[in-house]
């Protein structure tokens, strides 16, 4: 078993080339700031057995000078007042052994990024990858997003949004289901509960209670182009309450790729836009004899796409006064 400790009170300043650090029982970095100038790759758990953390000590600024940073670890520990800056590039964080990722106030058995740690991470894109589950709790990127472009959550298991979460732009891809327990917001939201398109245990997007999925809001999201995409090939999309799907940007597309069934009412609204609703071929948006209320610029029921409110009403309004 090998571990790696980097200690330099004066810091490390790269001048050229890439940097790769590997160990199987952990990497510890202490001392001064670290600046790299090329792609940086760190794997602190090369044997993928859950024994290798990446521990960045206190008061360290880790910057890649606008180049990518790829981390594989059992856990990422970002010390007091330390920062990770990957400006205009990709920060990829891989949980090494399938223990899962806890994001925000959520904690799982693998890699956990607390709210405090996340508040000190800046990147163009953020990818969180695990063969296990991902749980996210209380992420709020409005009005000051830490991730300037897209946060991608990629789970071999399921993804749970435990409390209200607000992202800049979010792609959530789970092989075995997405669970939504509170409101979810982002300028662009793309959710796939069956990313591998293969039968597993769940494979659905399951929404509990009366919830809102909102593309766009206030602050950082004003005036941006919005989209909201829902997919779950094998398991479909279900909710046991009322569901509000809303896009508030000036240009908007809402796409429902697989059947959506609600026990309560469904409201689909593009608010400030002349946005479009697309119900994909074979998908049915349905309620258990409750109202479906739609306020959009255009509806595309692709071939066999359908709306079904049972014995209740389907109400359709045009959000663009042009007619």
Secondary structure by P-SEA (a helix, b strand, c coil): cbbbbbbbccbbbbcbbbbbbbbccbbbbbcbbbbbccbbbbbcccccccccccccccbbbbbcccbbbbbbccbbbbccccccccccccbbbbbccccbbbccccccccccccaaaaaaccccbbbbbccbbbbbcccccccccccccbbbbbbcbbbbbccbbbbcbbbbbbccbbbbcccccccbbbbbccccccccccccccccccccccccccccccccbbbbbbbbccccbbbccbbbbbbccccbbbbbccbbbbcbbbbbbbccccbbbbbccccccccccbbbbbbccccccccccccccccccbbbbbccccc
